[in-house]
Amino acid sequence: MVDKGGFYEVKPSTMNNALTIKQAAELYELSVSGIYNLIKAGKLVALHQDGETLLSQSALESVLVGVCPVCGERFTKGNQRQRFCSQSCRQKANRSKPKGASR
């Protein structure tokens, strides 16, 4: 592998379960520029193979998919700080906190 400014050159058939930038954007309902921003921020590692930019699906899921601590459901994060799957779960969590408790 050769580092090329945040991207890596790989040999064919090195990655299984790889997605192109466009496939990842469609699957996780993000913009292509949003995926590139995650790469530039160092949250994802992109690989170049046969002229395409590829991302590991498991790496994408670890960054973009969360598990709600209230109901246990998996959800696609709207941003990196999102902790709950819905406003309802967020409200339930806030109601169960003792008064005066901080985050």
A tleap script that builds the chain and sets N, CA, C and O, in Angstrom:
source leaprc.protein.ff14SB
mol = sequence {
  NMET VAL ASP LYS GLY GLY PHE TYR GLU VAL
  LYS PRO SER THR MET ASN ASN ALA LEU THR
  ILE LYS GLN ALA ALA GLU LEU TYR GLU LEU
  SER VAL SER GLY ILE TYR ASN LEU ILE LYS
  ALA GLY LYS LEU VAL ALA LEU HIE GLN ASP
  GLY GLU THR LEU LEU SER GLN SER ALA LEU
  GLU SER VAL LEU VAL GLY VAL CYS PRO VAL
  CYS GLY GLU ARG PHE THR LYS GLY ASN GLN
  ARG GLN ARG PHE CYS SER GLN SER CYS ARG
  GLN LYS ALA ASN ARG SER LYS PRO LYS GLY
  ALA SER CARG
}
set mol.1.N position { 0.830 -1.182 0.000 }
set mol.1.CA position { 0.000 0.000 0.000 }
set mol.1.C position { 0.876 1.249 0.000 }
set mol.1.O position { 1.897 1.320 0.684 }
set mol.2.N position { 0.447 2.221 -0.783 }
set mol.2.CA position { 1.175 3.481 -0.866 }
set mol.2.C position { 0.232 4.607 -0.463 }
set mol.2.O position { -0.866 4.727 -1.006 }
set mol.3.N position { 0.658 5.425 0.482 }
set mol.3.CA position { -0.156 6.545 0.943 }
set mol.3.C position { -0.130 7.645 -0.113 }
set mol.3.O position { 0.940 8.063 -0.558 }
set mol.4.N position { -1.305 8.109 -0.509 }
set mol.4.CA position { -1.411 9.208 -1.468 }
set mol.4.C position { -2.341 10.272 -0.912 }
set mol.4.O position { -3.430 10.483 -1.445 }
set mol.5.N position { -1.921 10.947 0.158 }
set mol.5.CA position { -2.692 12.043 0.732 }
set mol.5.C position { -4.027 11.640 1.324 }
set mol.5.O position { -5.046 12.241 0.984 }
set mol.6.N position { -4.062 10.635 2.206 }
set mol.6.CA position { -5.298 10.191 2.829 }
set mol.6.C position { -5.933 9.015 2.125 }
set mol.6.O position { -6.862 8.398 2.646 }
set mol.7.N position { -5.435 8.702 0.944 }
set mol.7.CA position { -5.936 7.570 0.187 }
set mol.7.C position { -4.808 6.554 0.046 }
set mol.7.O position { -3.636 6.925 0.105 }
set mol.8.N position { -5.138 5.299 -0.137 }
set mol.8.CA position { -4.138 4.245 -0.263 }
set mol.8.C position { -4.364 3.467 -1.538 }
set mol.8.O position { -5.504 3.204 -1.920 }
set mol.9.N position { -3.288 3.099 -2.195 }
set mol.9.CA position { -3.306 2.293 -3.401 }
set mol.9.C position { -3.251 0.833 -2.962 }
set mol.9.O position { -2.378 0.471 -2.173 }
set mol.10.N position { -4.161 -0.021 -3.450 }
set mol.10.CA position { -4.154 -1.437 -3.077 }
set mol.10.C position { -4.172 -2.309 -4.313 }
set mol.10.O position { -4.547 -1.870 -5.400 }
set mol.11.N position { -3.759 -3.553 -4.130 }
set mol.11.CA position { -3.777 -4.511 -5.222 }
set mol.11.C position { -5.186 -5.087 -5.367 }
set mol.11.O position { -5.943 -5.103 -4.396 }
set mol.12.N position { -5.549 -5.557 -6.555 }
set mol.12.CA position { -6.886 -6.129 -6.759 }
set mol.12.C position { -7.167 -7.258 -5.772 }
set mol.12.O position { -6.254 -7.962 -5.340 }
set mol.13.N position { -8.429 -7.417 -5.424 }
set mol.13.CA position { -8.955 -8.445 -4.520 }
set mol.13.C position { -8.373 -8.378 -3.107 }
set mol.13.O position { -8.356 -9.384 -2.398 }
set mol.14.N position { -7.894 -7.196 -2.693 }
set mol.14.CA position { -7.401 -7.040 -1.324 }
set mol.14.C position { -8.565 -6.834 -0.357 }
set mol.14.O position { -8.515 -7.299 0.781 }
set mol.15.N position { -9.610 -6.139 -0.804 }
set mol.15.CA position { -10.738 -5.824 0.070 }
set mol.15.C position { -11.994 -6.571 -0.340 }
set mol.15.O position { -12.388 -6.556 -1.506 }
set mol.16.N position { -12.619 -7.228 0.633 }
set mol.16.CA position { -13.952 -7.800 0.428 }
set mol.16.C position { -14.943 -6.841 1.072 }
set mol.16.O position { -14.570 -6.081 1.965 }
set mol.17.N position { -16.190 -6.863 0.637 }
set mol.17.CA position { -17.223 -5.971 1.160 }
set mol.17.C position { -16.844 -4.510 0.990 }
set mol.17.O position { -17.059 -3.706 1.896 }
set mol.18.N position { -16.287 -4.161 -0.146 }
set mol.18.CA position { -15.903 -2.773 -0.415 }
set mol.18.C position { -17.005 -2.089 -1.205 }
set mol.18.O position { -17.655 -2.702 -2.052 }
set mol.19.N position { -17.204 -0.819 -0.919 }
set mol.19.CA position { -18.196 -0.006 -1.614 }
set mol.19.C position { -17.504 1.181 -2.263 }
set mol.19.O position { -16.517 1.697 -1.739 }
set mol.20.N position { -18.023 1.610 -3.401 }
set mol.20.CA position { -17.527 2.846 -3.992 }
set mol.20.C position { -18.111 4.011 -3.193 }
set mol.20.O position { -19.020 3.825 -2.384 }
set mol.21.N position { -17.584 5.200 -3.425 }
set mol.21.CA position { -18.079 6.389 -2.735 }
set mol.21.C position { -19.568 6.583 -3.038 }
set mol.21.O position { -20.356 6.868 -2.136 }
set mol.22.N position { -19.948 6.428 -4.301 }
set mol.22.CA position { -21.342 6.624 -4.705 }
set mol.22.C position { -22.257 5.584 -4.056 }
set mol.22.O position { -23.338 5.929 -3.580 }
set mol.23.N position { -21.838 4.317 -4.030 }
set mol.23.CA position { -22.639 3.271 -3.396 }
set mol.23.C position { -22.823 3.549 -1.904 }
set mol.23.O position { -23.918 3.379 -1.366 }
set mol.24.N position { -21.749 3.975 -1.242 }
set mol.24.CA position { -21.814 4.274 0.190 }
set mol.24.C position { -22.766 5.441 0.453 }
set mol.24.O position { -23.547 5.409 1.404 }
set mol.25.N position { -22.697 6.459 -0.387 }
set mol.25.CA position { -23.564 7.627 -0.217 }
set mol.25.C position { -25.035 7.232 -0.371 }
set mol.25.O position { -25.881 7.685 0.399 }
set mol.26.N position { -25.340 6.395 -1.356 }
set mol.26.CA position { -26.715 5.955 -1.563 }
set mol.26.C position { -27.187 5.053 -0.424 }
set mol.26.O position { -28.309 5.206 0.059 }
set mol.27.N position { -26.355 4.131 0.000 }
set mol.27.CA position { -26.725 3.168 1.043 }
set mol.27.C position { -27.002 3.855 2.376 }
set mol.27.O position { -27.961 3.505 3.064 }
set mol.28.N position { -26.177 4.825 2.746 }
set mol.28.CA position { -26.316 5.487 4.042 }
set mol.28.C position { -26.999 6.853 3.943 }
set mol.28.O position { -27.015 7.621 4.905 }
set mol.29.N position { -27.563 7.145 2.765 }
set mol.29.CA position { -28.310 8.377 2.523 }
set mol.29.C position { -27.512 9.624 2.897 }
set mol.29.O position { -28.003 10.507 3.600 }
set mol.30.N position { -26.269 9.676 2.414 }
set mol.30.CA position { -25.387 10.823 2.603 }
set mol.30.C position { -25.013 11.376 1.245 }
set mol.30.O position { -25.220 10.724 0.222 }
set mol.31.N position { -24.464 12.572 1.234 }
set mol.31.CA position { -23.969 13.124 -0.020 }
set mol.31.C position { -22.562 12.577 -0.276 }
set mol.31.O position { -21.868 12.147 0.645 }
set mol.32.N position { -22.167 12.606 -1.533 }
set mol.32.CA position { -20.812 12.177 -1.892 }
set mol.32.C position { -19.792 13.070 -1.191 }
set mol.32.O position { -18.765 12.589 -0.711 }
set mol.33.N position { -20.077 14.375 -1.132 }
set mol.33.CA position { -19.149 15.289 -0.462 }
set mol.33.C position { -19.080 14.994 1.040 }
set mol.33.O position { -18.037 15.200 1.661 }
set mol.34.N position { -20.181 14.514 1.629 }
set mol.34.CA position { -20.177 14.137 3.041 }
set mol.34.C position { -19.246 12.960 3.302 }
set mol.34.O position { -18.557 12.918 4.322 }
set mol.35.N position { -19.227 12.003 2.376 }
set mol.35.CA position { -18.315 10.857 2.497 }
set mol.35.C position { -16.870 11.350 2.388 }
set mol.35.O position { -16.016 10.951 3.180 }
set mol.36.N position { -16.596 12.221 1.406 }
set mol.36.CA position { -15.244 12.749 1.255 }
set mol.36.C position { -14.814 13.550 2.490 }
set mol.36.O position { -13.644 13.521 2.872 }
set mol.37.N position { -15.753 14.261 3.110 }
set mol.37.CA position { -15.429 15.005 4.334 }
set mol.37.C position { -15.015 14.063 5.460 }
set mol.37.O position { -14.101 14.373 6.223 }
set mol.38.N position { -15.688 12.905 5.569 }
set mol.38.CA position { -15.306 11.921 6.587 }
set mol.38.C position { -13.900 11.364 6.316 }
set mol.38.O position { -13.147 11.082 7.248 }
set mol.39.N position { -13.563 11.211 5.046 }
set mol.39.CA position { -12.223 10.731 4.681 }
set mol.39.C position { -11.188 11.788 5.051 }
set mol.39.O position { -10.165 11.475 5.661 }
set mol.40.N position { -11.454 13.037 4.681 }
set mol.40.CA position { -10.511 14.120 4.975 }
set mol.40.C position { -10.341 14.337 6.468 }
set mol.40.O position { -9.260 14.712 6.921 }
set mol.41.N position { -11.412 14.102 7.248 }
set mol.41.CA position { -11.345 14.270 8.702 }
set mol.41.C position { -10.631 13.103 9.377 }
set mol.41.O position { -10.372 13.141 10.580 }
set mol.42.N position { -10.313 12.071 8.606 }
set mol.42.CA position { -9.597 10.924 9.170 }
set mol.42.C position { -10.502 9.896 9.830 }
set mol.42.O position { -10.006 8.987 10.497 }
set mol.43.N position { -11.810 10.012 9.662 }
set mol.43.CA position { -12.739 9.054 10.263 }
set mol.43.C position { -12.896 7.809 9.408 }
set mol.43.O position { -13.276 6.753 9.913 }
set mol.44.N position { -12.606 7.922 8.117 }
set mol.44.CA position { -12.651 6.792 7.189 }
set mol.44.C position { -11.359 6.733 6.394 }
set mol.44.O position { -10.728 7.758 6.136 }
set mol.45.N position { -10.971 5.529 6.011 }
set mol.45.CA position { -9.806 5.340 5.155 }
set mol.45.C position { -10.315 4.876 3.793 }
set mol.45.O position { -11.040 3.885 3.696 }
set mol.46.N position { -9.938 5.587 2.763 }
set mol.46.CA position { -10.336 5.239 1.397 }
set mol.46.C position { -9.182 4.536 0.706 }
set mol.46.O position { -8.015 4.842 0.949 }
set mol.47.N position { -9.522 3.590 -0.157 }
set mol.47.CA position { -8.526 2.832 -0.904 }
set mol.47.C position { -8.791 2.990 -2.398 }
set mol.47.O position { -9.941 3.004 -2.838 }
set mol.48.N position { -7.719 3.107 -3.166 }
set mol.48.CA position { -7.841 3.169 -4.618 }
set mol.48.C position { -7.550 1.790 -5.184 }
set mol.48.O position { -6.529 1.180 -4.867 }
set mol.49.N position { -8.461 1.300 -6.030 }
set mol.49.CA position { -8.267 0.015 -6.691 }
set mol.49.C position { -8.840 0.111 -8.094 }
set mol.49.O position { -10.016 0.434 -8.266 }
set mol.50.N position { -8.034 -0.161 -9.075 }
set mol.50.CA position { -8.462 -0.144 -10.473 }
set mol.50.C position { -9.172 1.155 -10.855 }
set mol.50.O position { -10.178 1.127 -11.565 }
set mol.51.N position { -8.656 2.287 -10.390 }
set mol.51.CA position { -9.210 3.579 -10.733 }
set mol.51.C position { -10.446 3.988 -9.951 }
set mol.51.O position { -11.017 5.046 -10.217 }
set mol.52.N position { -10.872 3.174 -8.991 }
set mol.52.CA position { -12.036 3.511 -8.170 }
set mol.52.C position { -11.613 3.755 -6.736 }
set mol.52.O position { -10.636 3.174 -6.263 }
set mol.53.N position { -12.340 4.606 -6.050 }
set mol.53.CA position { -12.112 4.844 -4.640 }
set mol.53.C position { -13.063 3.949 -3.872 }
set mol.53.O position { -14.276 4.013 -4.071 }
set mol.54.N position { -12.520 3.110 -2.990 }
set mol.54.CA position { -13.327 2.136 -2.255 }
set mol.54.C position { -13.263 2.380 -0.757 }
set mol.54.O position { -12.275 2.891 -0.229 }
set mol.55.N position { -14.346 1.999 -0.086 }
set mol.55.CA position { -14.441 2.093 1.365 }
set mol.55.C position { -14.876 0.748 1.916 }
set mol.55.O position { -15.676 0.050 1.292 }
set mol.56.N position { -14.364 0.383 3.063 }
set mol.56.CA position { -14.770 -0.844 3.730 }
set mol.56.C position { -16.157 -0.642 4.328 }
set mol.56.O position { -16.402 0.352 5.012 }
set mol.57.N position { -17.068 -1.588 4.070 }
set mol.57.CA position { -18.413 -1.470 4.597 }
set mol.57.C position { -18.419 -1.536 6.124 }
set mol.57.O position { -19.202 -0.835 6.765 }
set mol.58.N position { -17.564 -2.362 6.711 }
set mol.58.CA position { -17.520 -2.444 8.175 }
set mol.58.C position { -17.001 -1.143 8.787 }
set mol.58.O position { -17.469 -0.736 9.851 }
set mol.59.N position { -16.044 -0.488 8.133 }
set mol.59.CA position { -15.551 0.800 8.624 }
set mol.59.C position { -16.638 1.861 8.527 }
set mol.59.O position { -16.783 2.688 9.428 }
set mol.60.N position { -17.404 1.842 7.435 }
set mol.60.CA position { -18.510 2.779 7.282 }
set mol.60.C position { -19.540 2.590 8.387 }
set mol.60.O position { -20.015 3.563 8.973 }
set mol.61.N position { -19.883 1.341 8.669 }
set mol.61.CA position { -20.882 1.072 9.697 }
set mol.61.C position { -20.410 1.500 11.076 }
set mol.61.O position { -21.204 1.991 11.878 }
set mol.62.N position { -19.133 1.322 11.359 }
set mol.62.CA position { -18.644 1.716 12.679 }
set mol.62.C position { -18.714 3.232 12.876 }
set mol.62.O position { -18.839 3.705 14.005 }
set mol.63.N position { -18.634 3.993 11.786 }
set mol.63.CA position { -18.698 5.447 11.873 }
set mol.63.C position { -20.136 5.955 11.755 }
set mol.63.O position { -20.511 6.908 12.437 }
set mol.64.N position { -20.938 5.331 10.900 }
set mol.64.CA position { -22.249 5.885 10.552 }
set mol.64.C position { -23.449 5.230 11.223 }
set mol.64.O position { -24.546 5.787 11.189 }
set mol.65.N position { -23.267 4.057 11.833 }
set mol.65.CA position { -24.394 3.350 12.433 }
set mol.65.C position { -24.224 3.330 13.945 }
set mol.65.O position { -23.152 3.007 14.457 }
set mol.66.N position { -25.289 3.676 14.648 }
set mol.66.CA position { -25.263 3.658 16.102 }
set mol.66.C position { -26.311 2.715 16.652 }
set mol.66.O position { -27.167 2.234 15.909 }
set mol.67.N position { -26.252 2.444 17.948 }
set mol.67.CA position { -27.252 1.638 18.631 }
set mol.67.C position { -27.851 2.511 19.733 }
set mol.67.O position { -27.130 3.043 20.577 }
set mol.68.N position { -29.148 2.649 19.715 }
set mol.68.CA position { -29.842 3.491 20.684 }
set mol.68.C position { -29.721 2.880 22.086 }
set mol.68.O position { -30.045 1.706 22.268 }
set mol.69.N position { -29.258 3.657 23.086 }
set mol.69.CA position { -29.117 3.118 24.436 }
set mol.69.C position { -30.461 2.909 25.146 }
set mol.69.O position { -30.508 2.246 26.182 }
set mol.70.N position { -31.545 3.462 24.608 }
set mol.70.CA position { -32.865 3.318 25.237 }
set mol.70.C position { -33.582 2.072 24.725 }
set mol.70.O position { -34.021 1.237 25.515 }
set mol.71.N position { -33.703 1.947 23.395 }
set mol.71.CA position { -34.484 0.836 22.827 }
set mol.71.C position { -33.629 -0.257 22.191 }
set mol.71.O position { -34.137 -1.339 21.897 }
set mol.72.N position { -32.345 0.004 21.975 }
set mol.72.CA position { -31.454 -1.001 21.397 }
set mol.72.C position { -31.506 -1.110 19.884 }
set mol.72.O position { -30.852 -1.981 19.310 }
set mol.73.N position { -32.268 -0.249 19.224 }
set mol.73.CA position { -32.375 -0.277 17.760 }
set mol.73.C position { -31.128 0.300 17.110 }
set mol.73.O position { -30.513 1.229 17.633 }
set mol.74.N position { -30.761 -0.270 15.951 }
set mol.74.CA position { -29.670 0.290 15.154 }
set mol.74.C position { -30.235 1.413 14.295 }
set mol.74.O position { -31.361 1.316 13.806 }
set mol.75.N position { -29.455 2.483 14.109 }
set mol.75.CA position { -29.901 3.609 13.300 }
set mol.75.C position { -28.706 4.244 12.616 }
set mol.75.O position { -27.576 4.147 13.094 }
set mol.76.N position { -28.970 4.900 11.483 }
set mol.76.CA position { -27.938 5.646 10.775 }
set mol.76.C position { -27.839 7.017 11.414 }
set mol.76.O position { -28.827 7.743 11.520 }
set mol.77.N position { -26.625 7.361 11.842 }
set mol.77.CA position { -26.418 8.640 12.521 }
set mol.77.C position { -26.541 9.795 11.542 }
set mol.77.O position { -25.999 9.745 10.438 }
set mol.78.N position { -27.261 10.841 11.952 }
set mol.78.CA position { -27.363 12.054 11.150 }
set mol.78.C position { -26.106 12.898 11.290 }
set mol.78.O position { -25.739 13.646 10.383 }
set mol.79.N position { -25.452 12.767 12.443 }
set mol.79.CA position { -24.167 13.422 12.683 }
set mol.79.C position { -23.399 12.561 13.689 }
set mol.79.O position { -23.953 11.620 14.258 }
set mol.80.N position { -22.148 12.880 13.900 }
set mol.80.CA position { -21.293 12.028 14.729 }
set mol.80.C position { -21.650 12.074 16.211 }
set mol.80.O position { -21.241 11.192 16.967 }
set mol.81.N position { -22.403 13.083 16.638 }
set mol.81.CA position { -22.754 13.214 18.046 }
set mol.81.C position { -24.097 12.587 18.388 }
set mol.81.O position { -24.451 12.507 19.564 }
set mol.82.N position { -24.845 12.145 17.401 }
set mol.82.CA position { -26.176 11.600 17.638 }
set mol.82.C position { -26.092 10.317 18.453 }
set mol.82.O position { -25.365 9.394 18.087 }
set mol.83.N position { -26.833 10.254 19.559 }
set mol.83.CA position { -26.783 9.099 20.449 }
set mol.83.C position { -28.062 8.277 20.445 }
set mol.83.O position { -28.029 7.095 20.785 }
set mol.84.N position { -29.194 8.876 20.068 }
set mol.84.CA position { -30.487 8.209 20.138 }
set mol.84.C position { -31.100 8.068 18.756 }
set mol.84.O position { -30.814 8.859 17.856 }
set mol.85.N position { -31.952 7.048 18.589 }
set mol.85.CA position { -32.558 6.795 17.280 }
set mol.85.C position { -33.683 7.771 16.966 }
set mol.85.O position { -33.997 8.005 15.799 }
set mol.86.N position { -34.288 8.342 18.003 }
set mol.86.CA position { -35.412 9.253 17.777 }
set mol.86.C position { -35.510 10.268 18.909 }
set mol.86.O position { -34.872 10.131 19.953 }
set mol.87.N position { -36.320 11.279 18.673 }
set mol.87.CA position { -36.546 12.282 19.706 }
set mol.87.C position { -37.267 11.651 20.896 }
set mol.87.O position { -37.033 12.038 22.040 }
set mol.88.N position { -38.127 10.699 20.633 }
set mol.88.CA position { -38.860 10.014 21.705 }
set mol.88.C position { -37.891 9.302 22.663 }
set mol.88.O position { -38.032 9.409 23.881 }
set mol.89.N position { -36.918 8.583 22.113 }
set mol.89.CA position { -35.933 7.891 22.960 }
set mol.89.C position { -35.063 8.894 23.718 }
set mol.89.O position { -34.711 8.665 24.875 }
set mol.90.N position { -34.720 9.995 23.069 }
set mol.90.CA position { -33.925 11.025 23.749 }
set mol.90.C position { -34.699 11.585 24.928 }
set mol.90.O position { -34.133 11.792 26.001 }
set mol.91.N position { -36.000 11.835 24.736 }
set mol.91.CA position { -36.829 12.363 25.811 }
set mol.91.C position { -36.978 11.354 26.949 }
set mol.91.O position { -36.953 11.739 28.118 }
set mol.92.N position { -37.132 10.068 26.621 }
set mol.92.CA position { -37.221 9.036 27.660 }
set mol.92.C position { -35.950 9.001 28.491 }
set mol.92.O position { -36.006 8.884 29.715 }
set mol.93.N position { -34.807 9.101 27.831 }
set mol.93.CA position { -33.526 9.075 28.545 }
set mol.93.C position { -33.389 10.291 29.449 }
set mol.93.O position { -32.904 10.177 30.575 }
set mol.94.N position { -33.810 11.451 28.966 }
set mol.94.CA position { -33.715 12.671 29.772 }
set mol.94.C position { -34.662 12.649 30.961 }
set mol.94.O position { -34.332 13.188 32.018 }
set mol.95.N position { -35.845 12.029 30.810 }
set mol.95.CA position { -36.800 11.937 31.921 }
set mol.95.C position { -36.317 10.988 33.004 }
set mol.95.O position { -36.657 11.156 34.176 }
set mol.96.N position { -35.517 9.983 32.619 }
set mol.96.CA position { -35.073 8.991 33.602 }
set mol.96.C position { -33.851 9.462 34.402 }
set mol.96.O position { -33.444 8.799 35.356 }
set mol.97.N position { -33.262 10.613 34.012 }
set mol.97.CA position { -32.117 11.151 34.762 }
set mol.97.C position { -32.594 11.748 36.079 }
set mol.97.O position { -33.659 12.363 36.117 }
set mol.98.N position { -31.836 11.583 37.160 }
set mol.98.CA position { -32.195 12.260 38.403 }
set mol.98.C position { -32.058 13.773 38.234 }
set mol.98.O position { -31.223 14.238 37.458 }
set mol.99.N position { -32.866 14.533 38.949 }
set mol.99.CA position { -32.823 15.994 38.830 }
set mol.99.C position { -31.457 16.508 39.254 }
set mol.99.O position { -30.874 16.045 40.234 }
set mol.100.N position { -30.963 17.472 38.497 }
set mol.100.CA position { -29.674 18.079 38.816 }
set mol.100.C position { -28.487 17.317 38.243 }
set mol.100.O position { -27.350 17.769 38.378 }
set mol.101.N position { -28.723 16.176 37.609 }
set mol.101.CA position { -27.615 15.398 37.027 }
set mol.101.C position { -27.198 16.050 35.720 }
set mol.101.O position { -28.043 16.477 34.933 }
set mol.102.N position { -25.919 16.124 35.496 }
set mol.102.CA position { -25.425 16.676 34.244 }
set mol.102.C position { -24.972 15.536 33.354 }
set mol.102.O position { -24.911 14.383 33.781 }
set mol.103.N position { -24.655 15.871 32.111 }
set mol.103.CA position { -24.220 14.859 31.134 }
set mol.103.C position { -22.957 14.290 31.533 }
set mol.103.O position { -22.427 13.421 30.841 }
savepdb mol mol.pdb
quit
